[in-house]
Amino acid sequence: MTALAAFGLLWGAARGMGARGFVPLVVMVVCSLVWRARSQVRPETLAAVLLAAELWILEARRQGGRDHTVWLVPLAWAWANVHNTWFLGLGLIGIHLLNDLAGGRRVRGAGRRSPDRPARPLEAAADPGRLARVGLAALAISFANPFGWRALWQPFDFFLHQRNELVFSTIGELGPIQWRTFWGGLPMLFAGWPLLLVARARRNGLDPVEALLCLLLSATALRSQRFVGLYALVAAPYISRDLDEWFARPWFPPIPRALRAPLAALACVAAGLPEWTRASLPIGIGFDWRKYPVAACDFMEAHGVRGRGFNQFGFSGFLLHRFWPDRTRLRGPGARGRLAGARPPLPLRLRTPGAEVLRTQPAAQPAGRRQHVGAGLCR
């Protein structure tokens, strides 16, 4: 449902930017195939809806539609309480504000227009003062969360101080893109968006908002694959517009109306078939029990293993699911009653991947005894 909501909003944004016909529908399917690897039962799926809504509101304003930017304030509040990617929403506002301050003009979408009917330029972009006030209000209301400024500081603290710690090296989504994890056409998406951007810039001038988003999100996603899904979401409306305009060029042979829908459907099936038939990611909703310590937890229950323990970050959710509400099996080596995997202030020697702890067991034993660690659960 969240994926449908997000791509529905992005399809609306693409149409507002001038993309018409079946091209944006095909692009939405392609980008949803990339998003599929990130579409899990986690707060990030709600953040995807909020990102799509903000993009739709901001682009509607830029294209000369009604200014609903005041809606960005409650969206920012919800985002700060949902996921630690809240800063992306403020980043979107900032990029559009920079475009206004630079004197960017709003031009209605040019999709499917004839060469003798150029896009009608509108008035200069709205007074940036309103958007600046909305941005400040969005920032201020983001502090209204159960953890205050600490929740907002967390992603920056991770980037500045924590990203090089060994404990995070076991989290695959924080590393570079593992291309086999995603849809096979992902490299074409990374290469195609800049090419379409440049081709459109040669015809109609550079779109600074699109250029900044493409540059920043491409660099971020290539560095950390957890942002690949969000990259595909943001790219969808801009690729839809650029590709629709490319097909509308005079030198491109016109496609008969009767063939447009069948060709679009064929393109969607051709793009999706390899992904839908992947054995490693079958269609459906469920758990991949191969990735969870099912047998180890059965052993813990059968032999009465309980008390404070050390486990890899990715196992925490399963431990909650498996042993709840028996809290005696879920205490980490920090404060009394702390759940395992909650990252208590451990000595540096325990801030290591599970395999590293085993390899350096003699060095880890004294710290483990001080923290009263009775058992370890690692891959």
Secondary structure, 3 states (H helix, E strand, C coil): CHHHHHHHHHHHHHHHCCCCCCHHHHHHHHHHHHHHHHCCCCCHHHHHHHHHHHHHHHHHHHCCCCCCHHHHHHHHHHHHCCCCCCHHHHHHHHHHHHHHHCCCEEECCCCCCCCCCCCCEEEECCCHHHHHHHHHHHHHHHCCCCCCHHHHHHHHHHHHHHCCCHHHHHCHHHCCCCHHHCCCCHHHHHHHHHHHHHHHHHHHCCCHHHHHHHHHHHHHHHHCHHHHHHHHHHHHHHHHHHHHHHHCCCCCCCCCHHHHHHHHHHHHHHHHHHHHCCCCCCCCCCCCHHHCCHHHHHHHHHCCCCCCEEECHHHHHHHHHHHCCCHHHCECCCCCCCECCCCCCCCHHHCCCHHHHHHCHHHHHHHHHHCCCCEEECC
